[in-house]
Amino acid sequence: MGPWDEEQVLALAPDPASAKAGQAQARVTKWSGAGSSEHALWGYCQGSGKQPYQTTVDLSGPAFRCSCPSRKFPCKHALGLMLLWAAGGLPTADEPEWVDKWLAERSTRAERAAERAEKKPGEVADPLAAQARASRRADRVSAGMAELEAWLDDQVRRGLSGFEQRGYEELSRLAARMVDAQAPGVAGAVRRAAGVVGRGHGWPGELLEELALIHLTVSAHSRLAELPPSMADTVQTRIGWTVETARVQADGEKVEDDWLVLGRVVEPDDRLTVRRLWLRGATTGRLALILAFAPGGRRLDPLPARPGELLPAVLSFYPGALPLRALLTQTAPRLPGSRPAGLTARQALASYVDSLSADPWNERWPLVLQDVRPARNGANWALVDAAGDALELLPVDPWKLLAVSAGGPLTVAGEWNRAGFRPMTVWDGDRAVIL
């Protein structure tokens, strides 16, 4: 495979900032042990730490792996390595052992996936073998939860004194242990807690909040048999058990409506690009979340409808105490939508509190705010309603919002989390403007 050109490489960047950072890494002096073959690129990139980052690119995907802590995918080091290759700056060489091993692992996974894809429709795997695998995983999860509970108890006894120096490494090791215990959902929660350590003046309070939610998961896991079935489903999802799509399509709650697309958020998540599409039923008022995923460097599937449009459809909802995630099972041609009714800031926050009473782990909640104006809030911005109550915006570029408002009241749909409000769509009359 011949080198790509610079434009092809930069098209893989998850955002403009990553593209710019990748260009800064595309210097020969930053790299050691770098090389290329017909199948891969590799090298060590010196960052700010003592140890250089080990970076690999599988050109057949492309797929990427880097030892840096970035959550963006591909990271700036992978982009820099590809840009250096595109400029002819990588020598041709035999693949080192660590590169060859990774390529072999990827090839093995691809072969297994192909075997599963070739399975005849309706063919069922050995139920006894599947039951044995599930039992082994349940044992690993239980052992991991016991270890996590013991660690949390130790923190209660020791307190957080000195945690700023030791906490990040401890939590990172603990997250890796949860991956080994086949509890990826808990591992993600532990990684989020690690990311809080030392971040800003209020980090101890934020850390306690994250650890409290992790403790709640551990406690709920020990009482799964006592929980209502919907809550038990929620707990297992938070731990990392997945629900098969076929089960959702067959057994999930079906809701038919004309679904208004409130907005969408696209962001990288570890090794995936994730898109959240928020819907609200025009008749039922039901909220729904459609998730889409794409491996790094691949495009997401097209949107079924644009924000502000109506999508006549039947949704199948995943089980849980707060059923939000759903699958599109039947759709009709999309229709033009109109400006939706919204809530005041107080009503919006009350709806979020209600969602937490059903699912205390709920991280995001769609809101539609009515008659709000963007206003300065210190160094940040907020949306203020007629009563003077406000919701703070996450750090975003406010200028499109300000341009549509021109000082007047707006209807804004967005995604709320504990850090603030992320606007997705604003209405200029009945015209939806995507932010």
C-alpha positions as CSV (number, residue, x, y, z in Angstrom):
1,M,0.0,0.0,0.0
2,G,1.5,3.3,-1.0
3,P,1.4,6.3,1.3
4,W,-1.7,8.4,1.6
5,D,-1.6,12.1,1.0
6,E,-1.9,14.6,3.8
7,E,-5.6,15.4,3.1
8,Q,-6.5,11.7,3.4
9,V,-4.7,11.4,6.8
10,L,-6.2,14.6,8.2
11,A,-9.7,13.4,7.2
12,L,-9.3,10.8,10.0
13,A,-8.9,13.4,12.7
14,P,-11.8,13.4,15.2
15,D,-11.7,17.3,15.3
16,P,-9.7,20.3,14.0
17,A,-7.7,20.5,17.2
18,S,-6.5,16.9,16.8
19,A,-5.6,17.6,13.2
20,K,-3.4,20.6,14.2
21,A,-1.8,18.6,17.1
22,G,-1.1,15.7,14.7
23,Q,0.7,18.0,12.3
24,A,2.9,19.1,15.2
25,Q,3.9,15.5,15.8
26,A,4.9,14.9,12.2
27,R,8.5,15.7,12.8
28,V,11.3,13.1,12.4
29,T,13.0,14.5,15.6
30,K,10.0,13.4,17.7
31,W,10.2,9.8,16.7
32,S,12.6,6.9,17.4
33,G,12.4,3.3,16.1
34,A,9.9,4.4,13.5
35,G,9.2,2.4,10.4
36,S,6.7,1.2,7.8
37,S,5.8,-2.0,6.0
38,E,3.1,-3.0,3.6
39,H,0.7,-3.6,6.4
40,A,1.6,-1.2,9.3
41,L,3.4,1.9,10.7
42,W,5.0,2.0,14.1
43,G,7.3,4.1,16.2
44,Y,8.0,5.7,19.6
45,C,7.0,9.3,20.0
46,Q,8.6,11.4,22.8
47,G,6.0,13.3,24.8
48,S,6.2,15.2,28.0
49,G,6.8,12.1,30.1
50,K,9.9,10.1,30.7
51,Q,8.8,7.2,28.6
52,P,8.0,7.7,24.9
53,Y,4.6,6.7,23.6
54,Q,4.4,3.4,21.6
55,T,2.2,4.0,18.5
56,T,1.0,1.6,15.8
57,V,-1.2,1.9,12.8
58,D,-2.7,-1.1,11.0
59,L,-3.1,0.2,7.4
60,S,-5.8,-2.4,6.5
61,G,-8.4,-0.6,8.7
62,P,-6.9,1.8,9.3
63,A,-6.8,0.9,13.0
64,F,-4.7,2.6,15.7
65,R,-3.1,1.8,19.0
66,C,-1.1,4.2,21.2
67,S,0.1,4.0,24.8
68,C,-0.8,7.7,25.4
69,P,-3.8,8.5,27.7
70,S,-5.8,10.4,25.0
71,R,-9.4,9.5,24.7
72,K,-9.5,10.8,21.1
73,F,-9.2,8.3,18.3
74,P,-7.0,8.4,16.4
75,C,-4.8,10.4,18.8
76,K,-2.4,13.1,17.7
77,H,0.5,10.6,17.8
78,A,-1.1,8.2,15.4
79,L,-2.0,11.1,13.1
80,G,1.5,12.5,13.3
81,L,3.0,9.0,12.4
82,M,0.7,8.8,9.4
83,L,1.5,12.3,8.3
84,L,5.2,11.5,8.5
85,W,4.6,8.4,6.4
86,A,2.6,10.4,3.9
87,A,5.5,12.8,3.5
88,G,7.9,9.9,2.9
89,G,9.6,10.3,6.3
90,L,9.3,6.6,7.4
91,P,11.9,4.0,6.3
92,T,10.7,0.6,5.1
93,A,11.6,-2.1,7.6
94,D,10.5,-5.5,9.0
95,E,7.8,-5.3,11.6
96,P,9.0,-5.5,15.2
97,E,7.7,-8.3,17.4
98,W,5.3,-6.0,19.3
99,V,3.8,-4.8,16.0
100,D,3.6,-8.3,14.5
101,K,1.9,-9.6,17.7
102,W,-0.8,-6.8,17.5
103,L,-1.5,-7.4,13.8
104,A,-1.9,-11.2,14.5
105,E,-4.3,-10.5,17.3
106,R,-6.4,-8.3,15.0
107,S,-6.3,-10.9,12.3
108,T,-7.5,-13.6,14.7
109,R,-10.4,-11.4,15.9
110,A,-11.4,-10.6,12.3
111,E,-11.5,-14.4,11.4
112,R,-13.7,-15.1,14.4
113,A,-16.0,-12.3,13.4
114,A,-16.2,-13.7,9.9
115,E,-17.0,-17.2,11.3
116,R,-19.9,-15.7,13.3
117,A,-21.1,-13.8,10.3
118,E,-21.2,-17.0,8.2
119,K,-23.4,-18.8,10.8
120,K,-26.6,-19.8,9.2
121,P,-29.7,-17.8,10.2
122,G,-31.4,-19.3,13.2
123,E,-28.3,-21.4,14.1
124,V,-27.9,-21.4,17.9
125,A,-24.6,-21.9,19.7
126,D,-24.2,-24.7,22.1
127,P,-26.5,-23.6,25.0
128,L,-24.5,-25.6,27.6
129,A,-21.3,-23.9,26.5
130,A,-22.9,-20.5,26.5
131,Q,-24.3,-21.1,30.0
132,A,-20.8,-22.2,31.2
133,R,-19.2,-19.0,29.8
134,A,-21.9,-16.9,31.4
135,S,-21.3,-18.6,34.8
136,R,-17.5,-18.1,34.5
137,R,-18.0,-14.4,33.7
138,A,-20.4,-14.0,36.7
139,D,-17.8,-15.5,39.0
140,R,-15.1,-13.1,37.6
141,V,-17.5,-10.1,38.0
142,S,-18.3,-11.1,41.6
143,A,-14.6,-11.4,42.5
144,G,-14.0,-8.0,40.9
145,M,-16.9,-6.4,42.8
146,A,-15.5,-7.9,46.1
147,E,-12.1,-6.4,45.4
148,L,-13.6,-3.1,44.6
149,E,-15.7,-3.1,47.7
150,A,-12.6,-3.8,49.9
151,W,-10.8,-0.9,48.2
152,L,-13.7,1.5,48.8
153,D,-13.8,0.5,52.5
154,D,-10.1,1.2,52.7
155,Q,-10.6,4.7,51.4
156,V,-13.3,5.4,54.0
157,R,-10.9,4.4,56.7
158,R,-7.9,6.2,55.3
159,G,-9.6,9.3,54.0
160,L,-8.4,11.3,50.9
161,S,-5.3,12.8,52.5
162,G,-2.5,12.3,50.0
163,F,-4.9,11.0,47.3
164,E,-3.8,13.7,44.9
165,Q,-0.3,12.1,44.7
166,R,-1.4,8.4,44.7
167,G,-5.0,8.4,43.6
168,Y,-4.7,8.5,39.8
169,E,-2.3,5.5,39.6
170,E,-4.4,3.5,42.2
171,L,-7.6,4.1,40.3
172,S,-6.0,3.4,36.9
173,R,-4.8,0.0,38.2
174,L,-8.2,-0.7,39.7
175,A,-9.9,0.1,36.4
176,A,-7.6,-2.4,34.6
177,R,-8.5,-5.0,37.2
178,M,-12.2,-4.4,36.5
179,V,-11.5,-5.0,32.8
180,D,-9.9,-8.3,33.7
181,A,-13.0,-9.0,35.8
182,Q,-15.1,-8.5,32.7
183,A,-16.9,-5.5,34.2
184,P,-16.2,-2.8,31.6
185,G,-19.0,-0.5,32.8
186,V,-17.5,-0.3,36.2
187,A,-14.0,0.0,34.7
188,G,-15.3,3.1,32.8
189,A,-16.7,4.6,36.1
190,V,-13.4,4.0,37.8
191,R,-11.5,5.7,35.0
192,R,-13.9,8.7,35.2
193,A,-13.1,9.0,38.9
194,A,-9.3,8.8,38.1
195,G,-9.8,11.7,35.7
196,V,-11.3,13.9,38.5
197,V,-8.2,13.6,40.8
198,G,-6.4,16.9,41.1
199,R,-8.7,18.7,38.5
200,G,-9.6,22.1,39.9
201,H,-10.2,23.3,43.5
202,G,-13.4,21.2,43.9
203,W,-12.0,17.8,42.9
204,P,-12.4,16.1,46.3
205,G,-16.1,16.7,46.2
206,E,-16.4,15.5,42.6
207,L,-14.3,12.4,43.5
208,L,-16.5,11.5,46.4
209,E,-19.6,11.8,44.1
210,E,-18.0,9.4,41.6
211,L,-16.9,7.0,44.3
212,A,-20.4,7.1,45.9
213,L,-21.9,6.0,42.6
214,I,-19.4,3.2,42.2
215,H,-20.2,2.0,45.7
216,L,-23.9,2.1,44.9
217,T,-23.2,-0.2,41.9
218,V,-21.2,-2.6,44.1
219,S,-24.0,-2.7,46.8
220,A,-26.7,-3.2,44.1
221,H,-24.7,-6.0,42.6
222,S,-24.7,-7.9,45.9
223,R,-28.5,-7.6,46.1
224,L,-29.4,-8.3,42.5
225,A,-31.8,-11.1,43.4
226,E,-33.8,-8.7,45.7
227,L,-34.1,-5.9,43.2
228,P,-37.1,-5.4,40.9
229,P,-36.4,-6.9,37.4
230,S,-36.2,-3.5,35.7
231,M,-33.6,-2.2,38.3
232,A,-31.7,-5.5,38.1
233,D,-31.4,-4.9,34.3
234,T,-30.1,-1.4,34.9
235,V,-27.5,-2.5,37.4
236,Q,-26.2,-5.2,35.1
237,T,-26.0,-2.7,32.3
238,R,-24.0,-0.4,34.5
239,I,-21.6,-3.2,35.3
240,G,-21.1,-4.0,31.6
241,W,-23.5,-6.8,30.7
242,T,-24.9,-6.2,27.2
243,V,-28.4,-6.9,25.9
244,E,-28.5,-8.6,22.5
245,T,-30.1,-6.6,19.8
246,A,-32.2,-9.5,18.8
247,R,-33.7,-9.7,22.3
248,V,-34.5,-6.0,22.2
249,Q,-36.2,-6.3,18.8
250,A,-38.2,-9.4,19.9
251,D,-39.0,-8.6,23.5
252,G,-38.4,-4.9,24.0
253,E,-41.3,-2.5,24.8
254,K,-42.7,-1.2,21.4
255,V,-43.8,2.5,21.1
256,E,-45.2,3.9,17.9
257,D,-45.2,7.6,17.5
258,D,-44.1,10.5,15.3
259,W,-40.7,11.2,16.9
260,L,-39.3,14.7,17.0
261,V,-35.5,14.7,16.6
262,L,-34.4,17.0,19.4
263,G,-30.7,16.9,18.5
264,R,-27.6,14.9,18.2
265,V,-24.2,14.8,19.9
266,V,-21.1,13.2,18.3
267,E,-18.0,12.6,20.3
268,P,-15.1,10.2,20.5
269,D,-15.3,7.6,23.2
270,D,-12.1,5.5,23.8
271,R,-11.6,3.7,20.5
272,L,-15.0,4.6,19.1
273,T,-16.9,7.5,17.7
274,V,-20.3,7.7,19.4
275,R,-23.4,9.5,18.3
276,R,-26.3,10.1,20.6
277,L,-29.6,11.0,18.9
278,W,-32.3,12.3,21.2
279,L,-36.0,11.9,20.3
280,R,-39.3,12.9,21.8
281,G,-42.7,11.4,20.9
282,A,-45.1,14.0,19.5
283,T,-48.1,12.2,21.0
284,T,-46.7,10.1,23.9
285,G,-44.1,12.7,25.1
286,R,-41.8,9.7,25.5
287,L,-38.0,10.4,25.4
288,A,-35.7,8.1,23.5
289,L,-32.0,7.7,22.8
290,I,-30.7,6.1,19.6
291,L,-27.0,5.3,19.8
292,A,-24.7,4.8,16.8
293,F,-21.0,3.7,16.9
294,A,-18.2,3.6,14.4
295,P,-14.6,2.4,14.9
296,G,-12.0,5.1,14.7
297,G,-11.5,6.4,11.2
298,R,-14.8,5.1,10.0
299,R,-18.0,7.0,9.2
300,L,-21.2,6.8,11.2
301,D,-24.3,5.5,9.6
302,P,-26.5,8.4,8.1
303,L,-29.0,10.0,10.4
304,P,-32.5,8.6,10.1
305,A,-33.8,12.2,10.3
306,R,-32.3,15.7,10.9
307,P,-32.8,17.6,14.2
308,G,-36.1,19.4,14.0
309,E,-37.8,16.8,11.7
310,L,-40.4,14.2,12.7
311,L,-39.6,10.5,12.2
312,P,-42.7,8.3,12.1
313,A,-41.4,5.0,13.6
314,V,-41.8,2.1,16.0
315,L,-39.1,2.1,18.7
316,S,-38.1,-1.0,20.7
317,F,-36.7,0.0,24.1
318,Y,-33.9,-1.7,26.0
319,P,-35.0,-3.0,29.5
320,G,-34.2,-0.9,32.5
321,A,-35.6,1.2,35.4
322,L,-35.4,4.3,33.1
323,P,-35.8,2.9,29.6
324,L,-34.3,5.5,27.3
325,R,-32.1,3.7,24.8
326,A,-34.1,2.2,21.9
327,L,-33.7,0.7,18.5
328,L,-35.5,1.8,15.3
329,T,-37.5,-1.2,14.2
330,Q,-40.0,0.3,11.7
331,T,-39.7,3.7,10.0
332,A,-41.7,5.8,7.5
333,P,-40.6,8.8,5.5
334,R,-39.6,11.7,7.7
335,L,-41.8,14.8,8.0
336,P,-41.2,18.5,8.6
337,G,-41.4,19.4,12.3
338,S,-42.3,22.5,14.2
339,R,-41.0,24.3,17.3
340,P,-41.6,22.0,20.3
341,A,-43.0,23.1,23.7
342,G,-40.5,23.5,26.4
343,L,-39.9,23.9,30.1
344,T,-38.6,26.6,32.4
345,A,-35.2,26.1,34.0
346,R,-36.8,24.9,37.3
347,Q,-39.1,22.5,35.5
348,A,-36.2,21.2,33.5
349,L,-34.0,20.5,36.5
350,A,-37.0,18.9,38.3
351,S,-37.4,16.5,35.4
352,Y,-33.7,15.5,35.7
353,V,-34.1,14.9,39.4
354,D,-37.1,12.6,38.6
355,S,-34.9,10.7,36.2
356,L,-32.3,10.1,39.0
357,S,-35.0,8.8,41.3
358,A,-35.6,6.0,38.7
359,D,-31.9,5.5,37.7
360,P,-29.3,7.1,40.1
361,W,-26.6,6.4,37.6
362,N,-28.3,8.4,34.8
363,E,-25.5,10.6,33.3
364,R,-27.4,12.5,30.6
365,W,-30.9,13.8,30.2
366,P,-32.5,15.6,27.2
367,L,-34.2,19.0,27.9
368,V,-36.2,21.4,25.9
369,L,-36.0,25.0,27.3
370,Q,-38.6,27.6,26.3
371,D,-38.2,31.4,26.2
372,V,-34.6,31.5,27.3
373,R,-31.9,34.0,26.4
374,P,-28.1,33.4,26.3
375,A,-26.3,35.6,28.9
376,R,-22.9,35.9,30.4
377,N,-22.2,34.0,33.5
378,G,-18.8,35.0,34.7
379,A,-16.3,33.6,32.2
380,N,-18.9,31.2,30.8
381,W,-22.5,31.5,29.4
382,A,-25.9,30.5,30.6
383,L,-29.5,30.2,29.4
384,V,-31.8,32.5,31.5
385,D,-35.6,32.1,31.5
386,A,-38.2,34.8,32.1
387,A,-38.2,34.2,35.9
388,G,-34.4,34.8,36.0
389,D,-33.5,31.2,36.6
390,A,-30.6,29.8,34.6
391,L,-28.8,26.7,33.4
392,E,-25.1,27.1,32.9
393,L,-23.8,26.0,29.5
394,L,-20.8,23.7,29.1
395,P,-17.9,25.5,27.5
396,V,-19.1,25.8,23.9
397,D,-18.9,28.4,21.1
398,P,-22.0,30.5,21.9
399,W,-22.0,32.7,18.7
400,K,-24.4,30.7,16.6
401,L,-26.8,30.7,19.6
402,L,-26.4,34.5,20.0
403,A,-26.8,35.1,16.3
404,V,-30.2,33.2,16.2
405,S,-31.3,34.9,19.4
406,A,-30.4,38.5,18.6
407,G,-31.5,39.3,22.1
408,G,-34.9,37.6,21.8
409,P,-36.2,34.5,23.6
410,L,-35.4,31.1,22.2
411,T,-36.5,27.4,22.3
412,V,-33.4,25.3,22.8
413,A,-33.0,21.5,23.0
414,G,-29.9,20.2,24.7
415,E,-28.3,17.5,26.8
416,W,-27.9,18.0,30.5
417,N,-25.4,16.4,32.8
418,R,-23.9,17.3,36.1
419,A,-21.3,19.6,34.5
420,G,-23.9,21.7,32.6
421,F,-26.1,22.1,29.6
422,R,-24.9,21.2,26.0
423,P,-27.2,23.0,23.5
424,M,-27.9,20.8,20.4
425,T,-30.7,22.6,18.5
426,V,-32.3,26.0,18.6
427,W,-35.5,27.1,16.8
428,D,-35.9,30.3,14.8
429,G,-39.6,30.3,14.6
430,D,-40.3,26.7,13.3
431,R,-36.9,26.5,11.6
432,A,-34.5,24.3,13.5
433,V,-30.9,25.4,13.6
434,I,-28.3,22.7,14.4
435,L,-25.6,23.9,16.8
